[in-house]
């Protein structure tokens, strides 16, 4: 168990998920047109509702268990029969998990934070197997690729995140491991204004000018071959606080367990990742700046 582990309240989580899912289903029936399909469309068939599936996969990421199988057998089947009377076997539940993917995607959007005027961007590697087994890995072939981070080479994907000064997620992107950090930043920050702080890997004059034109100023430490420029004292102080996004990455991996090398399904890899991000959004004590009123002064400056 982790000492900083936050256990989700099961009733609160299920009510949030079930209310969202009921509204989502009604919206889809009214506004989303079905794609033309000549064959027989597959239907979800199980006594266990999709909102219950979503609740269980999210709850795993705050349970303290290291594997979902142990969590489902020792916690869910053993203690949650009264809460979920229509529980199925572990193997059957694994088959149901991909059906929750689209629901988790849209539910995560409702759990995203608000723009505050101060944002931090970073990326973290997601290994899908040990580097020595990469040549024999088949589950994510050819999606997973080789990438390099501060600790060396790895095989898998890269998760890009943008957070506000309260530690809330405001932007996400998942790319192959060899993707340049600067590539997804335009899409992730399209709705943001104010100041964006990142490391030297995001430095690009073209990117800076493009973001600046739409009200977002990118600030980072200069590279060795760059000329000295004047930086406001407030921006220097905020740049030193960029380590809070490293703390967010640490919580996502070590507490919410968004990364492991036991995946046998591409869909369940995404389910595991989305559920971990949702579980993080419920944490009451996220890494955050201690002076929010001072930091938010960057927002009016960008707007006016």
C-alpha positions in Angstrom: 0.0 0.0 0.0 1.0 3.6 -0.6 0.9 6.0 2.3 -0.5 8.8 0.2 -3.1 6.6 -1.4 -6.6 8.2 -1.6 -9.5 5.7 -1.6 -12.4 6.7 -3.8 -15.8 6.6 -2.2 -17.6 3.9 -4.1 -21.1 5.4 -3.8 -20.0 8.9 -5.0 -18.0 7.4 -7.9 -20.9 5.2 -9.0 -23.4 8.1 -8.8 -21.2 10.4 -10.9 -20.5 7.7 -13.5 -24.2 6.5 -13.6 -25.6 10.0 -14.0 -23.1 10.8 -16.7 -23.8 7.5 -18.6 -27.6 8.0 -18.5 -27.2 11.5 -20.0 -24.6 10.3 -22.5 -26.9 7.5 -23.8 -29.8 9.9 -24.2 -27.7 12.3 -26.1 -26.4 9.6 -28.4 -29.9 8.4 -29.2 -31.1 12.0 -30.0 -28.1 13.5 -31.8 -25.7 10.9 -33.1 -26.5 9.2 -36.4 -25.6 5.6 -36.7 -23.0 4.7 -39.3 -24.4 2.6 -42.2 -23.6 -1.1 -41.5 -24.8 -4.0 -43.7 -24.0 -6.7 -41.1 -25.6 -7.4 -37.7 -24.4 -4.8 -35.2 -23.1 -6.2 -32.0 -25.0 -5.3 -28.8 -23.7 -5.1 -25.2 -25.1 -8.1 -23.5 -24.6 -8.5 -19.8 -26.5 -8.1 -16.6 -23.7 -5.9 -15.3 -24.3 -2.4 -16.6 -21.7 -0.4 -18.4 -21.8 2.3 -15.7 -20.9 -0.5 -13.2 -18.0 -1.7 -15.4 -16.7 1.9 -15.6 -17.0 2.3 -11.8 -15.1 -0.9 -11.1 -12.2 -0.1 -13.5 -11.8 3.4 -12.1 -12.0 2.2 -8.5 -9.1 -0.2 -9.1 -6.7 2.8 -9.6 -7.2 3.9 -6.0 -7.4 0.4 -4.4 -3.7 -0.1 -3.7 -3.7 -3.5 -5.6 -0.9 -3.9 -8.1 -2.8 -6.0 -10.6 -6.4 -5.8 -11.7 -6.9 -9.6 -11.4 -6.0 -9.5 -7.6 -8.3 -6.5 -7.1 -11.3 -8.1 -8.9 -11.0 -11.5 -7.2 -10.0 -10.4 -3.7 -11.9 -7.1 -3.4 -14.7 -7.0 -5.9 -15.9 -10.6 -5.9 -15.2 -11.0 -2.2 -16.6 -7.8 -0.7 -18.7 -6.0 -3.3 -21.4 -8.5 -4.0 -24.0 -6.4 -2.2 -23.0 -3.3 -4.2 -22.9 -5.1 -7.5 -25.4 -8.0 -7.4 -24.8 -9.0 -11.1 -21.1 -9.5 -10.9 -19.5 -11.8 -13.5 -16.4 -13.9 -13.5 -13.0 -12.2 -14.0 -12.5 -13.5 -17.5 -16.0 -12.3 -18.5 -15.3 -8.9 -16.9 -12.1 -8.5 -19.0 -14.2 -9.1 -22.1 -16.7 -6.4 -21.0 -14.0 -3.7 -20.4 -13.5 -2.6 -24.0 -17.2 -1.7 -24.1 -16.6 1.1 -21.6 -13.9 2.8 -23.6 -16.0 5.5 -25.2 -17.8 6.2 -22.0 -14.5 6.7 -20.2 -13.3 9.1 -22.9 -16.2 11.4 -22.5 -16.4 11.0 -18.7 -12.8 12.1 -18.5 -13.7 15.3 -20.4 -16.2 16.2 -17.6 -13.4 15.7 -15.0 -10.9 18.1 -16.7 -9.8 21.2 -14.8 -10.5 24.9 -15.7 -8.1 27.3 -17.4 -6.4 29.5 -14.7 -3.9 31.5 -16.8 -0.9 29.5 -15.6 -0.3 26.1 -17.2 2.5 23.5 -17.2 3.3 21.0 -19.9 5.4 17.8 -19.8 5.5 14.3 -21.2 6.2 10.9 -19.6 7.1 7.5 -21.1 4.6 4.6 -21.0 6.5 1.3 -21.4 4.5 -1.6 -22.7 7.3 -4.2 -22.1 10.9 -4.6 -21.0 13.3 -3.3 -23.7 14.9 -6.7 -24.0 11.5 -8.2 -25.0 10.6 -5.5 -27.5 11.6 -7.6 -30.5 9.0 -10.3 -29.5 6.2 -8.0 -28.4 3.1 -8.4 -30.5 0.2 -6.7 -28.7 1.0 -3.1 -29.8 2.8 -3.9 -33.0 3.3 -1.6 -35.0 1.9 1.1 -32.8 4.5 1.1 -30.0 7.9 2.5 -31.0 11.3 3.1 -29.5 11.8 6.4 -27.6 14.4 7.9 -25.3 13.9 9.8 -22.1 16.2 11.0 -19.3 16.8 7.5 -18.0 17.5 5.8 -21.3 15.7 4.0 -24.1 12.3 2.5 -23.8 9.6 0.8 -25.9 6.1 2.0 -25.9 4.2 5.3 -25.9 4.5 8.8 -24.6 1.8 10.6 -22.6 1.7 14.4 -22.9 -0.2 16.3 -20.2 -1.0 20.0 -19.5 -2.0 21.0 -16.0 -3.2 24.2 -14.4 -1.7 25.7 -11.2 -4.1 23.6 -9.1 -2.6 20.3 -10.5 -5.8 19.6 -12.5 -5.5 18.1 -16.0 -6.5 20.5 -18.8 -4.9 18.8 -21.8 -3.9 15.3 -22.9 -2.3 13.5 -25.8 -1.0 9.9 -26.3 1.6 9.4 -29.0 4.2 6.8 -30.0 7.4 7.1 -28.0 9.4 8.7 -30.8 7.1 11.7 -31.2 8.6 15.1 -30.8 7.2 16.8 -27.6 6.3 19.9 -29.6 4.0 18.1 -32.1 0.8 17.7 -30.0 1.2 20.9 -28.0 -0.9 23.0 -30.4 -3.9 20.7 -30.1 -3.6 20.3 -26.4 -3.5 24.0 -25.7 -6.0 25.3 -28.2 -8.4 26.5 -25.5 -5.8 28.0 -23.1 -4.7 31.6 -22.5 -2.0 33.1 -20.3 1.4 31.5 -19.6 2.6 28.0 -20.4 5.7 26.7 -18.8 7.8 23.8 -20.1 11.3 22.4 -20.3 13.9 23.0 -23.0 12.5 20.3 -25.2 9.6 22.5 -26.2 11.7 25.4 -27.4 10.8 26.5 -30.9 10.6 30.0 -32.3 7.8 29.0 -34.7 5.8 27.4 -32.0 6.3 30.3 -29.6 5.0 32.8 -32.3 2.0 30.6 -33.1 1.0 30.2 -29.5 1.6 33.9 -28.7 -0.7 35.0 -31.6 -3.6 33.2 -29.9 -2.9 34.5 -26.4 -0.6 31.9 -24.9 3.0 32.8 -23.9 5.4 29.9 -23.7 8.2 30.3 -21.2 11.1 27.9 -20.6 14.7 27.9 -19.6 17.0 29.0 -22.4 19.3 26.6 -24.2 23.1 27.0 -24.1 23.3 28.4 -27.7 20.5 30.9 -27.1 21.0 34.6 -26.3 20.0 36.0 -22.9 16.6 37.6 -22.8 14.8 39.6 -20.1 12.2 37.6 -18.2 9.9 39.1 -15.6 10.6 38.1 -12.0 7.1 36.6 -11.7 7.7 34.3 -14.7 11.1 33.3 -13.3 9.4 32.3 -10.0 6.7 30.3 -11.8 9.2 28.6 -14.0 10.9 27.3 -10.8 7.6 25.8 -9.9 7.4 23.6 -13.0 8.4 20.6 -10.8 4.7 20.2 -9.8 4.0 18.5 -13.1 6.7 16.0 -12.3 4.8 15.2 -9.1 1.6 14.8 -11.2 3.4 12.3 -13.4 4.7 10.4 -10.4 1.2 10.1 -8.9 -0.2 9.0 -12.2 2.3 6.1 -12.4 2.9 5.1 -8.8 -0.5 5.7 -7.3 -3.0 5.6 -10.2 -1.0 2.9 -12.0 -1.5 4.1 -15.6 1.6 2.1 -16.7 2.3 -1.6 -16.6 3.7 -4.2 -19.0 1.0 -6.9 -18.8 -1.4 -5.7 -21.4 -2.8 -8.3 -23.8 -5.4 -6.0 -25.4 -5.0 -2.6 -27.1 -8.5 -1.6 -26.0 -7.9 -2.5 -22.4 -4.6 -0.6 -22.4 -6.6 2.5 -23.2 -9.3 1.6 -20.6 -6.6 1.3 -18.0 -5.0 4.6 -19.0 -8.3 6.5 -19.0 -9.5 5.0 -15.7 -6.2 6.0 -14.1 -6.6 9.6 -15.3 -10.1 9.7 -14.0 -9.1 8.3 -10.6 -6.4 11.1 -10.4 -9.1 13.7 -11.0 -10.8 12.6 -7.7 -7.7 13.1 -5.6 -8.4 15.9 -3.0 -4.8 16.9 -2.6 -3.2 17.4 -6.0 0.3 19.0 -6.4 -0.5 22.7 -6.7 1.1 26.1 -6.3 0.9 27.7 -2.9 0.1 31.2 -4.3 -2.8 30.9 -6.7 -3.9 34.5 -6.4 -0.4 35.7 -7.4 -0.2 33.2 -10.3 -3.5 34.0 -11.8 -2.4 37.5 -12.5 -0.9 36.1 -15.7 -4.4 35.6 -17.2 -5.6 39.3 -17.5 -2.2 40.1 -18.9 -2.7 37.7 -21.8 -6.3 38.7 -22.5 -5.7 42.5 -22.4 
